[in-house]
Amino acid sequence: MSFNIALSGVSAAQKDLDVTANNIANVNTVGFKESRAEFGDVYASSLLAGSKTKVGDGVLTQEVAQQFSQGSLQFTNTALDLAITGNGFFATIPEISSRDYSFTRAGQFKLDSDNFVVNSAGDNLLGFPVNADGTSASVALSTAVPVRVPDSSGSPQQSSEVNLRMNLPAGDSGLDPAQFNPEDPLTYNSSTSVMVYDSLGDSHVMTYYFIKDNAAAAENEWYVATAVDDQLVDMVNSDGTDSDVATATNTVGTSSGNGVTAAKLQFSQGGDFIGIQSPDGIAQSDYKIRTEALGETILPNGSNASQQIAIDFNLDPNSATPNEPTQFASAFEVTSAEQDGLPVGRLTGIDIGPDGLVRATFSNGTSEPIVRVALVRFSNEQGLTQESGTQWKESILSGEPLAGEATTGTFGEINSSALEQANVNLTTELIDLIIAQRNFQANSRALEVNNQLNQTILNIR
């Protein structure tokens, strides 16, 4: 009997050595969780046996249990390196159409040839579809889809409004607006340009010409004429209707053959902005004026020919710092020239937030949500079935996978540009290695003593 007891001790010590050696071997494996050999004594008796004198039958390995404690984070320069702080696993599938789920804490993800996010084994990372505002459309694992980085460009946006703020020199001499000619700088006082965009994202130069009215009754009034790609564009009335050059109150260039309807800026004697008039001389209460439809002559590329661009000379009349022009005794200066259009953008980067939201950023300054990385938890993590590659499978003991968003409920948060290191404490493992070695030596000594005792008995004559 003592032979079997000592042999079970040797076997248990060997198992402990194997577990410790495996932990040490994976000390640098990302997402690895250390294991612990758990033992129990073997004790068998019957009703007729004397239990008070029963010694026991040795030791038995009950379980090699994995320990799902948090590993330390190692920060990287790769946005697709992901680490979970807290509870949860990443969900992966071997193929796009597969539902053979695996779960892992190893976040070494990269892009494959089709721009899908995969791990080192080629398994696809799963995420929840999101709406345009970034909210998840569903958080069920059955609706999760492979995460894919778009290879498309950022959508363009046509310009609809330009915000201008400038100072018009009070000391400038008045000019005859009828003589305005954009090709002759002597027929206007100042000009400035802004880059605007059509519905296809093509860029156009919108130029503003300022002509100080030389009429004695209009000492502090300036005409504003516009051109897009060097083609003059009529301004329109507040009701959106065009005004004929021959009948409009505010026109420029009629004598030079460049007749165009214009807006008129009005200032007080102190140089403060009073208001703006439409071509028919109607004051604009919103301090805006807009062009007529640009048309196919200016936009021959098939974009929206009905595009109109408003010019806002007062961004917020109720603001403490309104975006209004001035007429002070200083040089012409443009202090603000902003427009709301966007060109076509190319993909410049991927951002992944703590909540797992994957957002693509484009060179035109826009960004859009793509998907939200799915997290999965289990009632009993130690019941998971271990696979190679630091992956686990669902089992009866683990319970069903419960999917959810990071930072909600009991789910942890996702750290981009970080990896979770193995939760192995090398110092502890080396001490356990020494202990396991001593146990092995002690049980081997017990086998040797038993062998000597049996040899002594055999030598009795």
C-alpha positions in Angstrom: 0.0 0.0 0.0 2.8 2.4 0.9 4.2 1.9 -2.6 1.0 3.2 -4.2 0.7 6.1 -1.7 4.3 7.3 -2.5 3.7 6.7 -6.2 0.6 9.0 -6.1 2.7 11.6 -4.3 5.3 11.4 -7.1 2.6 11.7 -9.7 1.1 14.8 -7.9 4.5 16.4 -7.6 5.1 15.8 -11.3 1.8 17.4 -12.1 2.6 20.4 -9.9 6.0 20.7 -11.7 4.3 20.6 -15.1 1.8 23.3 -14.2 4.5 25.5 -12.8 6.7 25.0 -15.8 3.8 25.9 -18.1 3.2 29.1 -16.2 6.9 30.1 -16.4 7.0 29.2 -20.1 4.1 31.6 -20.9 5.2 34.5 -18.7 5.4 36.6 -21.9 2.3 35.3 -23.6 -0.3 38.1 -24.1 -3.6 37.3 -22.5 -2.3 34.1 -20.8 -3.9 33.1 -17.4 -1.8 31.1 -15.0 -3.0 27.7 -13.8 -3.0 26.2 -10.4 -2.9 22.4 -9.6 -5.4 21.6 -7.0 -5.0 18.3 -5.1 -7.2 16.2 -2.8 -6.4 13.2 -0.5 -7.7 9.7 -1.4 -9.5 8.1 1.5 -11.6 4.9 1.2 -13.3 3.0 4.0 -16.2 0.7 4.6 -18.7 0.2 7.4 -16.7 -2.8 8.8 -13.3 -1.1 8.6 -11.7 0.7 11.6 -11.8 4.3 10.4 -9.8 5.5 13.4 -6.8 3.6 12.3 -7.2 4.2 8.5 -4.2 6.0 7.1 -5.4 7.1 3.6 -4.6 6.0 0.1 -2.5 8.9 -1.2 -3.2 12.1 -3.2 -5.1 12.8 -6.4 -5.1 15.8 -8.8 -8.6 17.1 -8.7 -8.3 20.0 -11.1 -5.9 22.3 -13.0 -7.7 25.5 -12.4 -7.0 28.7 -14.3 -6.8 32.0 -12.4 -8.5 34.8 -14.3 -7.0 37.7 -12.3 -6.1 40.9 -14.1 -2.8 41.0 -15.9 -0.7 44.2 -16.1 -1.0 46.4 -19.2 1.8 47.0 -21.7 1.2 50.1 -23.8 2.0 50.0 -27.5 1.8 52.3 -30.6 -0.8 50.3 -32.4 -4.4 51.3 -32.2 -5.6 47.8 -32.8 -3.8 46.4 -29.8 -6.6 46.0 -27.3 -6.6 45.2 -23.6 -9.6 44.7 -21.2 -9.4 46.2 -17.8 -11.9 44.3 -15.7 -14.4 41.6 -16.6 -15.0 40.3 -20.1 -13.6 38.5 -23.1 -13.2 39.3 -26.7 -15.4 37.2 -29.0 -13.9 35.7 -32.2 -15.0 33.4 -35.0 -12.7 31.5 -37.4 -14.7 32.5 -40.6 -17.0 35.4 -41.4 -20.1 33.2 -41.7 -19.2 30.9 -38.8 -20.9 30.9 -35.4 -18.2 28.8 -33.7 -17.4 31.3 -31.0 -14.1 31.5 -29.2 -13.3 33.8 -26.3 -9.9 35.4 -25.5 -8.2 38.1 -23.5 -5.4 38.4 -26.0 -5.9 41.6 -27.9 -3.1 41.4 -30.5 -5.3 42.3 -33.5 -4.4 43.4 -37.0 -6.0 43.9 -40.4 -6.1 41.1 -43.0 -6.1 41.5 -46.8 -9.9 42.4 -46.7 -9.6 45.0 -43.9 -11.2 42.7 -41.3 -9.7 42.9 -37.8 -8.2 39.5 -37.0 -5.9 38.0 -34.3 -2.7 36.1 -34.9 -4.6 32.9 -35.7 -6.7 34.7 -38.3 -9.9 34.7 -36.3 -12.3 37.6 -36.8 -13.0 40.0 -33.9 -16.7 40.5 -33.4 -18.5 43.8 -32.7 -22.0 45.2 -32.4 -23.5 47.2 -35.3 -24.0 50.9 -34.4 -26.3 53.7 -35.5 -25.1 57.0 -37.0 -24.9 58.5 -33.5 -22.7 55.7 -32.2 -25.3 53.9 -30.2 -25.4 50.1 -30.5 -28.2 48.7 -32.6 -28.1 45.5 -30.7 -26.0 43.9 -27.9 -26.9 40.2 -28.6 -24.0 37.9 -29.5 -26.1 36.5 -32.3 -26.2 39.9 -34.0 -22.5 40.6 -33.6 -20.6 41.0 -36.9 -16.9 40.8 -37.8 -15.2 44.2 -37.3 -14.1 45.7 -40.6 -12.2 49.0 -41.2 -13.8 50.8 -44.1 -11.7 51.4 -47.2 -14.0 54.1 -48.5 -13.5 57.9 -48.3 -15.2 60.4 -46.0 -18.3 61.8 -47.7 -18.1 65.4 -49.0 -20.4 68.2 -47.9 -21.4 71.1 -50.0 -20.8 74.6 -48.6 -24.0 76.4 -47.6 -22.7 79.2 -45.5 -19.6 81.3 -45.1 -19.0 83.4 -41.9 -17.0 86.5 -42.5 -15.6 89.1 -40.1 -13.3 91.9 -41.2 -12.5 95.5 -40.8 -13.1 97.9 -43.8 -10.8 100.9 -43.7 -12.8 104.0 -42.8 -10.3 106.3 -44.5 -10.7 104.7 -47.9 -12.0 106.9 -50.7 -15.4 106.2 -52.2 -15.6 104.6 -55.6 -18.3 104.6 -58.3 -19.9 101.1 -58.0 -21.0 101.3 -61.6 -17.4 101.1 -62.7 -16.7 97.9 -60.8 -14.5 95.5 -62.7 -13.1 92.4 -60.9 -10.1 92.5 -63.2 -9.2 96.1 -62.3 -8.1 96.5 -58.7 -8.6 100.3 -59.0 -12.4 99.8 -59.2 -12.8 98.2 -55.8 -11.3 98.9 -52.4 -10.6 95.4 -51.0 -11.1 91.8 -51.6 -10.7 88.4 -49.9 -11.3 84.8 -50.8 -12.6 81.6 -49.2 -12.3 78.0 -50.5 -15.8 76.5 -50.8 -17.0 73.0 -51.9 -19.7 71.6 -54.1 -21.8 68.5 -53.5 -19.1 66.3 -55.0 -16.4 67.7 -52.8 -14.7 69.7 -55.6 -13.2 72.9 -54.4 -14.0 76.4 -55.7 -12.6 79.8 -54.9 -15.3 82.3 -53.7 -14.1 85.9 -53.8 -15.7 88.9 -52.1 -15.2 92.4 -53.4 -15.8 95.5 -51.2 -16.6 98.8 -52.9 -17.1 101.9 -50.7 -20.0 103.9 -52.0 -19.0 107.4 -53.2 -22.4 108.9 -52.8 -22.5 111.7 -50.3 -25.7 110.2 -48.7 -24.0 106.8 -48.3 -20.8 107.8 -46.6 -20.6 104.7 -44.4 -22.0 102.1 -46.8 -20.1 99.4 -48.7 -21.2 97.2 -51.6 -20.3 93.5 -51.5 -20.1 91.6 -54.8 -19.1 88.0 -55.1 -17.5 85.7 -57.7 -17.0 81.9 -57.7 -14.0 80.7 -59.8 -13.7 84.3 -61.2 -17.3 84.3 -62.4 -19.5 87.0 -60.9 -22.6 85.7 -59.1 -25.8 87.7 -58.4 -27.0 88.1 -54.8 -30.7 87.4 -54.2 -33.4 89.0 -52.2 -34.5 87.9 -48.7 -37.4 86.0 -50.2 -35.1 84.0 -52.4 -36.1 85.6 -55.6 -33.7 87.0 -58.1 -33.6 90.8 -58.7 -32.9 92.1 -62.2 -29.8 94.2 -62.5 -31.8 96.9 -64.3 -34.3 97.3 -61.4 -32.3 96.4 -58.3 -31.4 99.1 -55.8 -27.9 97.7 -55.1 -26.0 96.9 -58.2 -22.3 97.2 -59.3 -20.4 97.1 -62.6 -23.2 98.3 -64.8 -21.0 100.8 -66.7 -18.1 98.4 -67.1 -20.2 95.6 -68.6 -19.9 93.5 -65.4 -23.3 94.3 -64.0 -24.2 92.1 -61.0 -26.6 92.5 -58.1 -24.9 93.1 -54.8 -25.5 93.4 -51.0 -24.8 96.6 -49.1 -23.2 96.8 -45.6 -24.1 99.8 -43.4 -22.0 101.2 -40.6 -22.6 103.9 -38.0 -20.4 107.0 -37.6 -18.6 105.1 -34.9 -17.7 102.3 -37.2 -20.2 99.8 -35.8 -22.1 97.4 -38.0 -25.7 98.5 -38.5 -27.1 96.0 -41.0 -27.1 94.6 -44.5 -29.4 95.2 -47.4 -30.5 92.8 -50.2 -30.2 93.9 -53.8 -33.7 95.5 -53.6 -32.6 97.5 -50.6 -34.4 95.4 -48.0 -32.8 95.1 -44.6 -31.9 91.5 -43.6 -32.9 90.9 -40.0 -30.7 87.8 -39.8 -27.6 89.7 -41.2 -27.3 87.2 -44.0 -27.3 87.4 -47.7 -27.0 84.6 -50.2 -26.1 84.0 -53.8 -28.4 82.8 -56.5 -28.1 79.2 -57.6 -24.5 78.7 -58.9 -25.7 76.8 -62.0 -24.0 74.5 -64.4 -21.8 77.3 -65.8 -19.9 77.5 -62.5 -20.5 73.8 -61.6 -20.0 71.8 -64.8 -18.9 68.7 -63.0 -22.4 67.2 -62.4 -22.7 68.5 -58.8 -25.8 70.2 -57.4 -26.3 73.1 -59.7 -28.9 74.6 -57.4 -26.3 75.1 -54.7 -26.6 78.5 -53.0 -24.1 79.9 -50.5 -25.2 82.3 -47.7 -22.8 84.9 -46.3 -23.2 85.5 -42.6 -22.0 88.8 -41.3 -23.2 88.2 -37.8 -22.9 84.6 -36.5 -25.0 85.3 -33.4 -26.6 88.7 -32.9 -27.2 87.9 -29.2 -23.6 86.9 -28.5 -21.3 89.0 -26.5 -18.8 88.8 -29.3 -20.9 88.8 -32.5 -19.3 87.9 -35.8 -19.8 91.3 -37.4 -17.7 93.5 -39.6 -16.4 96.9 -38.6 -15.4 100.2 -40.2 -12.6 101.6 -38.2 -9.6 103.8 -39.1 -7.2 100.9 -39.6 -6.1 98.7 -42.5 -8.3 96.1 -44.2 -8.1 93.0 -42.1 -10.0 89.7 -42.2 -10.3 88.2 -38.8 -12.6 85.3 -39.5 -13.4 83.4 -42.7 -15.0 80.0 -42.1 -17.3 77.8 -44.2 -19.2 74.6 -43.5 -18.3 72.6 -46.6 -16.1 69.5 -46.7 -14.0 67.9 -49.4 -13.7 64.2 -50.0 -11.6 62.7 -47.2 -9.3 59.7 -47.1 -9.0 57.4 -44.1 -6.3 58.7 -41.7 -6.8 56.7 -38.6 -8.9 54.5 -36.3 -9.9 55.5 -32.7 -11.2 53.0 -30.2 -12.8 54.4 -27.1 -13.0 52.8 -23.6 -16.5 51.7 -24.4 -15.3 49.8 -27.5 -16.7 52.3 -30.1 -14.5 52.1 -33.2 -14.5 55.4 -35.0 -12.9 56.1 -38.4 -11.3 59.6 -38.9 -10.8 61.1 -42.3 -8.5 63.8 -43.7 -11.4 66.2 -44.3 -11.9 66.5 -40.5 -14.9 64.2 -40.3 -15.3 60.9 -38.4 -17.9 58.2 -38.3 -18.7 55.3 -36.0 -18.1 51.9 -37.5 -18.9 49.3 -34.9 -18.6 48.6 -31.2 -16.3 45.9 -30.0 -18.3 43.2 -28.3 -17.4 41.9 -24.8 -18.6 38.6 -23.3 -18.7 37.3 -19.7 -19.6 34.0 -18.0 -21.1 33.1 -14.7 -18.2 30.7 -14.1 -15.0 31.6 -15.9 -13.1 28.6 -14.5 -15.7 26.4 -16.2 -14.5 27.4 -19.7 -12.8 24.8 -21.9 -9.3 25.9 -22.7 -8.0 25.9 -26.2 -4.6 26.7 -27.7 -3.7 30.3 -28.5 -5.0 31.7 -25.2 -8.6 31.0 -26.3 -11.5 29.4 -24.4 -14.8 27.8 -25.4 -18.2 27.7 -23.7 -19.0 24.6 -21.6 -21.8 23.4 -19.4 -19.9 24.4 -16.3 -19.2 28.0 -17.6 -22.8 28.8 -18.5 -23.9 30.6 -21.6 -22.0 33.7 -22.9 -23.6 37.0 -21.9 -22.7 39.7 -24.4 -22.6 43.4 -23.6 -20.9 46.8 -24.1 -17.7 47.8 -22.3 -18.0 50.1 -19.3 -21.7 49.0 -18.8 -22.9 46.7 -16.0 -20.1 44.4 -14.8 -18.1 44.7 -18.0 -14.7 46.3 -17.9 -13.3 48.9 -20.2 -11.3 48.5 -23.4 -7.8 50.1 -23.6 -6.6 50.8 -27.1 -2.9 50.7 -27.9 -2.4 48.4 -24.9 -2.0 44.6 -24.3 -2.8 42.6 -21.2 0.3 40.7 -20.1 0.2 37.2 -18.5 -0.9 37.3 -14.9 2.1 35.1 -13.9 4.2 36.2 -11.0 7.6 34.8 -11.9 9.0 35.0 -8.3 6.0 33.0 -6.9 6.4 30.4 -9.7 10.1 29.9 -9.0 9.3 29.3 -5.3 6.5 26.9 -6.3 9.0 25.1 -8.5 11.4 24.6 -5.6 8.5 23.3 -3.4 7.3 20.9 -6.1 10.9 19.7 -6.5 11.2 19.0 -2.8 7.9 17.1 -2.8 9.0 15.0 -5.7 12.3 14.2 -3.9 10.5 13.4 -0.7 8.0 11.0 -2.4 10.9 9.4 -4.3 12.7 8.9 -1.0 9.5 7.2 0.3 9.6 4.8 -2.7 13.3 4.1 -2.0 12.7 3.3 1.7 9.8 1.0 0.8 12.0 -0.8 -1.7 14.7 -1.3 1.0 12.2 -2.6 3.5 10.9 -5.1 1.0 14.4 -6.1 0.1 15.2 -6.7 3.8 12.2 -8.9 4.1 13.2 -10.9 1.0 16.7 -11.5 2.5 15.3 -13.1 5.7 16.2 -16.8 5.7 
